[in-house]
Amino acid sequence: MTEFGKFLRARRGGISPADVGLPARTGPRRTPGLRREEVAALAGVSIDYYVRLERGKETRPSPSVVEALGDALRLNCEERNYLRELAAFAARQAPAAVPVPSRRVRPTMKMLLETLRPNPAYVVSRTNDLLAANPGGLRLLHGIEDWPEKQRNTIRYTFLHPNARDLWNDWDVKAKNCVAQLRAIAGTDPDAPDLAALVGELIVKSPDFNRHWERYEVRTIGDGEKTMHHPEVGTLTLSHEGLTLNRAQGQRLIVYLATPGTPDHDAMTLLDMLPSPRPPRTGTTSSAGSTAQASASPCSDPTTPPPDPTRSHDRPPHAR
C-alpha cells in the first residue's frame, strides 16, 4: 500500500456517515468511519477504482479525482495539499534523488540570533534538528543541552526527553502538532533519509508518537502561543513565529516574544541572563539512549562558568 492509500484509509476511518450527510444505518458497523463504497459514491468513482487507489494498485489518479476525494473526505487546505503531493509522488516511476539538507547555518543567521536577545530564538532544519540557538532559545527547551549537538531535535525532545512533559502546559496538543508537522513534510518527500530516520526512531521509542503518526493528521506550524512551566524562571506564556529562511533547504527561524513590561517578558529576560549550561560529559548516556559527547552549546560563551548545582530552582518572585 502506498502512502496515498494509507492516507485515504486513515482519513475515511475518522469520518462518520453523519459527517457527510449519509443516512445512519441500523446495526453495528464493522468498519470505523466510512466504508470504501461510501467514499467511492461521494467522490463519484467506481468502488473497484477506489479500492485500487487505496491498495496502491492504481497510482495515477487524475487531478479531478484527487480533488473529488478531498471533497468526499472533508479535507482542509493543508490536508488537500498533502493529498496532492502524495498523488504526485506515487505517480513518479523513478523518484529523483533529493540531497540530504545541509546542517550549516549562515553566519548572518547566527548574528541575527544574537540580535534578537533577550527573545529566545533558534534555527531548525525541516525535520526540526536544532542547528543554532541564542542562549534563551537553548535554555527554553530545558535539558536539551544535555544531549550532543547532532542529537538535539525539538520533536525528539518533545517525545523522548524526561523534562518535556513538565515543560509544556498542554503536552498532548504540542505532541499532536509535532507529528502533524512531520506528516506535512512526508507529503513532499516521504522517503527522505533524514525524515525516515527520525520517524523510525520515534515509532520504536515512543508509543505516543506511533499513535499520532497512524492518524495521518497534517498541519504546518507558523505562529501561535505556548505556555511553559520552566523550572528556572517559572511559568511564562510566549507568542512564537516561524519564518522559512531563503536558500536554506527548509531551515526555519523560530522566535518567541512577549510584551515588554509584563511578567512574561521579565521571565524571558531572566532566561536569557542565566549562566550557560554545562556541556554534556564525554561518555555519559543521554536520556534518548545514545552516548553523549562533550560539545559547546550554540551561541554560548565558553568563558561563562557553569551553573551552581546548589542554586535553588524556586520560581522568582515575579513569575506567575
KOLMIGU-65053 format. One record per residue (C-alpha): residue in one letter; x, y, z; residue number from 1. Coordinates in nm, 2 decimals, m for minus. Example, Ala and Ser with C-alpha at 12.3 -4.5 7.8 and 13.67 -1.06 7.14 Angstrom:
PT  rest      xx      yy      zz   nr
PT     A    1.23   m0.45    0.78    1
PT     S    1.37   m0.11    0.71    2
***
This chain:
PT  rest      xx      yy      zz   nr
PT     M    0.00    0.00    0.00    1
PT     T    0.13    0.35   m0.09    2
PT     E    0.13    0.65    0.14    3
PT     F   m0.15    0.78   m0.07    4
PT     G   m0.36    0.47    0.00    5
PT     K   m0.27    0.48    0.37    6
PT     F   m0.38    0.84    0.40    7
PT     L   m0.72    0.77    0.23    8
PT     R   m0.78    0.48    0.47    9
PT     A   m0.68    0.68    0.78   10
PT     R   m0.90    0.97    0.68   11
PT     R   m1.21    0.78    0.60   12
PT     G   m1.17    0.60    0.93   13
PT     G   m1.21    0.93    1.11   14
PT     I   m1.54    1.04    0.94   15
PT     S   m1.88    0.92    1.03   16
PT     P   m2.17    0.88    0.78   17
PT     A   m2.35    1.17    0.96   18
PT     D   m2.05    1.40    0.90   19
PT     V   m2.10    1.37    0.52   20
PT     G   m2.48    1.37    0.52   21
PT     L   m2.53    0.99    0.47   22
PT     P   m2.83    0.83    0.65   23
PT     A   m2.75    0.63    0.96   24
PT     R   m2.78    0.25    0.92   25
PT     T   m2.91    0.03    1.19   26
PT     G   m2.69   m0.24    1.34   27
PT     P   m2.32   m0.23    1.42   28
PT     R   m2.06   m0.12    1.16   29
PT     R   m1.76   m0.35    1.13   30
PT     T   m1.56   m0.06    0.97   31
PT     P   m1.49    0.25    1.18   32
PT     G   m1.58    0.57    0.99   33
PT     L   m1.68    0.55    0.62   34
PT     R   m1.68    0.23    0.41   35
PT     R   m1.49    0.22    0.08   36
PT     E   m1.81    0.21   m0.12   37
PT     E   m1.94    0.52    0.06   38
PT     V   m1.62    0.72   m0.02   39
PT     A   m1.64    0.60   m0.38   40
PT     A   m2.00    0.72   m0.41   41
PT     L   m1.92    1.06   m0.26   42
PT     A   m1.62    1.10   m0.49   43
PT     G   m1.81    0.98   m0.80   44
PT     V   m1.58    0.69   m0.88   45
PT     S   m1.64    0.32   m0.90   46
PT     I   m1.59    0.11   m0.60   47
PT     D   m1.33   m0.10   m0.78   48
PT     Y   m1.13    0.21   m0.88   49
PT     Y   m1.13    0.34   m0.53   50
PT     V   m1.02    0.01   m0.38   51
PT     R   m0.73    0.00   m0.63   52
PT     L   m0.63    0.35   m0.52   53
PT     E   m0.64    0.26   m0.15   54
PT     R   m0.44   m0.06   m0.21   55
PT     G   m0.18    0.11   m0.42   56
PT     K   m0.28   m0.08   m0.74   57
PT     E   m0.37    0.25   m0.91   58
PT     T   m0.10    0.52   m0.88   59
PT     R   m0.20    0.78   m1.13   60
PT     P   m0.53    0.94   m1.02   61
PT     S   m0.63    1.25   m1.23   62
PT     P   m0.63    1.59   m1.05   63
PT     S   m1.01    1.59   m1.07   64
PT     V   m1.02    1.26   m0.89   65
PT     V   m0.78    1.38   m0.62   66
PT     E   m1.00    1.69   m0.57   67
PT     A   m1.32    1.48   m0.55   68
PT     L   m1.16    1.26   m0.29   69
PT     G   m1.06    1.57   m0.09   70
PT     D   m1.43    1.68   m0.10   71
PT     A   m1.55    1.34   m0.01   72
PT     L   m1.32    1.32    0.29   73
PT     R   m1.38    1.68    0.40   74
PT     L   m1.01    1.77    0.39   75
PT     N   m0.89    2.11    0.49   76
PT     C   m0.65    2.31    0.27   77
PT     E   m0.34    2.16    0.43   78
PT     E   m0.47    1.81    0.40   79
PT     R   m0.57    1.87    0.04   80
PT     N   m0.22    1.99   m0.04   81
PT     Y   m0.08    1.68    0.13   82
PT     L   m0.31    1.45   m0.07   83
PT     R   m0.19    1.62   m0.40   84
PT     E    0.17    1.58   m0.30   85
PT     L    0.12    1.21   m0.22   86
PT     A   m0.05    1.16   m0.55   87
PT     A    0.23    1.33   m0.74   88
PT     F    0.49    1.12   m0.55   89
PT     A    0.31    0.80   m0.62   90
PT     A    0.29    0.87   m0.99   91
PT     R    0.67    0.91   m1.03   92
PT     Q    0.83    0.60   m1.18   93
PT     A    1.18    0.69   m1.08   94
PT     P    1.18    0.95   m0.80   95
PT     A    1.47    1.20   m0.82   96
PT     A    1.73    1.17   m0.55   97
PT     V    1.70    1.45   m0.30   98
PT     P    2.02    1.56   m0.14   99
PT     V    2.04    1.55    0.24  100
PT     P    1.97    1.90    0.37  101
PT     S    2.28    2.08    0.50  102
PT     R    2.31    2.15    0.87  103
PT     R    2.52    2.46    0.80  104
PT     V    2.37    2.78    0.93  105
PT     R    2.47    3.10    0.76  106
PT     P    2.69    3.34    0.97  107
PT     T    2.43    3.61    0.92  108
PT     M    2.17    3.40    1.08  109
PT     K    2.39    3.34    1.39  110
PT     M    2.43    3.72    1.41  111
PT     L    2.06    3.76    1.39  112
PT     L    2.01    3.51    1.67  113
PT     E    2.23    3.73    1.89  114
PT     T    2.05    4.05    1.78  115
PT     L    1.71    3.90    1.88  116
PT     R    1.81    3.86    2.25  117
PT     P    1.65    3.85    2.50  118
PT     N    1.39    3.69    2.28  119
PT     P    1.45    3.31    2.28  120
PT     A    1.53    3.21    1.92  121
PT     Y    1.67    2.92    1.73  122
PT     V    1.72    2.78    1.38  123
PT     V    1.58    2.43    1.30  124
PT     S    1.61    2.21    0.99  125
PT     R    1.30    2.09    0.80  126
PT     T    1.28    1.80    1.04  127
PT     N    1.33    2.02    1.35  128
PT     D    1.70    1.95    1.42  129
PT     L    1.82    2.23    1.64  130
PT     L    2.10    2.38    1.43  131
PT     A    2.18    2.70    1.62  132
PT     A    2.03    2.90    1.91  133
PT     N    2.08    3.20    2.12  134
PT     P    2.12    3.14    2.50  135
PT     G    1.74    3.19    2.57  136
PT     G    1.65    2.97    2.28  137
PT     L    1.86    2.68    2.41  138
PT     R    1.76    2.72    2.77  139
PT     L    1.39    2.74    2.68  140
PT     L    1.39    2.37    2.60  141
PT     H    1.51    2.28    2.95  142
PT     G    1.76    1.99    2.94  143
PT     I    1.81    1.97    2.57  144
PT     E    2.17    2.09    2.62  145
PT     D    2.24    1.76    2.80  146
PT     W    2.22    1.59    2.45  147
PT     P    2.51    1.61    2.20  148
PT     E    2.45    1.88    1.93  149
PT     K    2.37    1.63    1.65  150
PT     Q    2.10    1.47    1.86  151
PT     R    1.92    1.79    1.95  152
PT     N    1.58    1.79    1.78  153
PT     T    1.27    1.97    1.91  154
PT     I    1.04    1.68    1.81  155
PT     R    1.27    1.42    1.96  156
PT     Y    1.29    1.64    2.27  157
PT     T    0.91    1.65    2.29  158
PT     F    0.86    1.27    2.29  159
PT     L    1.18    1.14    2.45  160
PT     H    1.32    1.39    2.69  161
PT     P    1.21    1.34    3.05  162
PT     N    1.16    1.72    3.11  163
PT     A    0.93    1.78    2.81  164
PT     R    0.60    1.67    2.96  165
PT     D    0.65    1.90    3.26  166
PT     L    0.77    2.19    3.04  167
PT     W    0.47    2.22    2.80  168
PT     N    0.14    2.33    2.97  169
PT     D   m0.05    2.12    2.72  170
PT     W    0.19    1.84    2.62  171
PT     D   m0.08    1.65    2.43  172
PT     V   m0.15    1.94    2.19  173
PT     K    0.22    2.01    2.15  174
PT     A    0.29    1.64    2.06  175
PT     K    0.00    1.62    1.82  176
PT     N    0.12    1.93    1.64  177
PT     C    0.47    1.80    1.61  178
PT     V    0.35    1.48    1.44  179
PT     A    0.12    1.67    1.21  180
PT     Q    0.41    1.89    1.10  181
PT     L    0.62    1.58    1.02  182
PT     R    0.33    1.44    0.82  183
PT     A    0.32    1.76    0.61  184
PT     I    0.69    1.71    0.52  185
PT     A    0.63    1.35    0.44  186
PT     G    0.39    1.45    0.16  187
PT     T    0.66    1.62   m0.04  188
PT     D    0.94    1.36    0.02  189
PT     P    0.82    1.05    0.22  190
PT     D    1.14    0.86    0.15  191
PT     A    1.39    1.13    0.26  192
PT     P    1.66    0.98    0.48  193
PT     D    1.65    1.25    0.74  194
PT     L    1.27    1.21    0.78  195
PT     A    1.28    0.83    0.77  196
PT     A    1.55    0.81    1.04  197
PT     L    1.37    1.04    1.28  198
PT     V    1.03    0.88    1.23  199
PT     G    1.17    0.53    1.26  200
PT     E    1.34    0.61    1.58  201
PT     L    1.03    0.77    1.74  202
PT     I    0.80    0.49    1.63  203
PT     V    1.02    0.25    1.81  204
PT     K    1.09    0.45    2.12  205
PT     S    0.76    0.64    2.17  206
PT     P    0.41    0.47    2.17  207
PT     D    0.26    0.82    2.19  208
PT     F    0.44    0.92    1.87  209
PT     N    0.33    0.60    1.69  210
PT     R   m0.03    0.65    1.79  211
PT     H   m0.03    1.01    1.65  212
PT     W    0.16    0.91    1.34  213
PT     E   m0.10    0.65    1.24  214
PT     R   m0.37    0.91    1.25  215
PT     Y   m0.23    1.09    0.93  216
PT     E   m0.32    1.44    1.06  217
PT     V   m0.15    1.72    0.87  218
PT     R   m0.06    2.07    0.98  219
PT     T    0.20    2.33    0.91  220
PT     I    0.30    2.53    1.21  221
PT     G    0.38    2.90    1.16  222
PT     D    0.27    3.10    1.47  223
PT     G    0.08    3.07    1.79  224
PT     E    0.12    3.09    2.17  225
PT     K    0.27    2.85    2.42  226
PT     T    0.26    2.83    2.80  227
PT     M    0.56    2.67    2.96  228
PT     H    0.64    2.58    3.32  229
PT     H    1.02    2.64    3.33  230
PT     P    1.20    2.51    3.64  231
PT     E    1.44    2.81    3.64  232
PT     V    1.21    3.11    3.56  233
PT     G    0.86    2.99    3.64  234
PT     T    0.56    2.99    3.43  235
PT     L    0.56    3.20    3.11  236
PT     T    0.33    3.24    2.81  237
PT     L    0.51    3.34    2.49  238
PT     S    0.39    3.40    2.14  239
PT     H    0.60    3.25    1.86  240
PT     E    0.67    3.30    1.49  241
PT     G    0.82    3.05    1.25  242
PT     L    0.99    3.20    0.94  243
PT     T    1.12    3.00    0.65  244
PT     L    1.47    3.10    0.55  245
PT     N    1.56    3.17    0.19  246
PT     R    1.81    2.94    0.01  247
PT     A    1.84    2.72    0.33  248
PT     Q    1.69    2.38    0.23  249
PT     G    1.38    2.41    0.46  250
PT     Q    1.55    2.57    0.76  251
PT     R    1.33    2.79    0.98  252
PT     L    1.38    3.06    1.23  253
PT     I    1.17    3.02    1.54  254
PT     V    1.13    3.33    1.77  255
PT     Y    0.95    3.36    2.10  256
PT     L    0.81    3.70    2.21  257
PT     A    0.64    3.87    2.50  258
PT     T    0.51    4.22    2.56  259
PT     P    0.77    4.44    2.73  260
PT     G    0.68    4.52    3.09  261
PT     T    0.49    4.20    3.15  262
PT     P    0.58    3.92    3.39  263
PT     D    0.63    3.70    3.08  264
PT     H    0.88    3.94    2.93  265
PT     D    1.06    3.96    3.27  266
PT     A    1.08    3.58    3.29  267
PT     M    1.20    3.57    2.92  268
PT     T    1.47    3.82    3.00  269
PT     L    1.59    3.63    3.31  270
PT     L    1.61    3.32    3.10  271
PT     D    1.85    3.49    2.87  272
PT     M    2.07    3.60    3.16  273
PT     L    2.11    3.26    3.32  274
PT     P    2.46    3.11    3.32  275
PT     S    2.54    2.90    3.02  276
PT     P    2.46    2.53    3.08  277
PT     R    2.74    2.28    3.14  278
PT     P    2.83    2.08    2.82  279
PT     P    2.75    1.71    2.84  280
PT     R    3.03    1.50    2.97  281
PT     T    3.21    1.26    2.74  282
PT     G    3.09    0.90    2.78  283
PT     T    2.77    0.98    2.97  284
PT     T    2.44    0.84    2.84  285
PT     S    2.18    1.08    2.73  286
PT     S    1.81    1.04    2.81  287
PT     A    1.73    0.95    2.45  288
PT     G    1.95    0.64    2.47  289
PT     S    2.28    0.74    2.30  290
PT     T    2.62    0.82    2.43  291
PT     A    2.67    1.20    2.46  292
PT     Q    2.99    1.37    2.35  293
PT     A    3.12    1.69    2.51  294
PT     S    3.02    1.99    2.30  295
PT     A    2.97    2.36    2.34  296
PT     S    2.61    2.50    2.33  297
PT     P    2.52    2.70    2.02  298
PT     C    2.58    3.07    2.06  299
PT     S    2.71    3.02    2.42  300
PT     D    3.01    3.19    2.58  301
PT     P    3.28    2.93    2.66  302
PT     T    3.42    3.16    2.93  303
PT     T    3.09    3.16    3.13  304
PT     P    3.11    2.95    3.44  305
PT     P    2.87    2.65    3.47  306
PT     P    2.56    2.69    3.68  307
PT     D    2.59    2.63    4.05  308
PT     P    2.42    2.29    4.12  309
PT     T    2.33    2.40    4.47  310
PT     R    2.13    2.70    4.34  311
PT     S    1.76    2.69    4.43  312
PT     H    1.53    2.63    4.14  313
PT     D    1.24    2.81    4.31  314
PT     R    1.04    3.04    4.09  315
PT     P    1.15    3.40    4.10  316
PT     P    0.91    3.64    4.28  317
PT     H    0.78    3.79    3.96  318
PT     A    0.69    3.46    3.80  319
PT     R    0.33    3.37    3.76  320
***
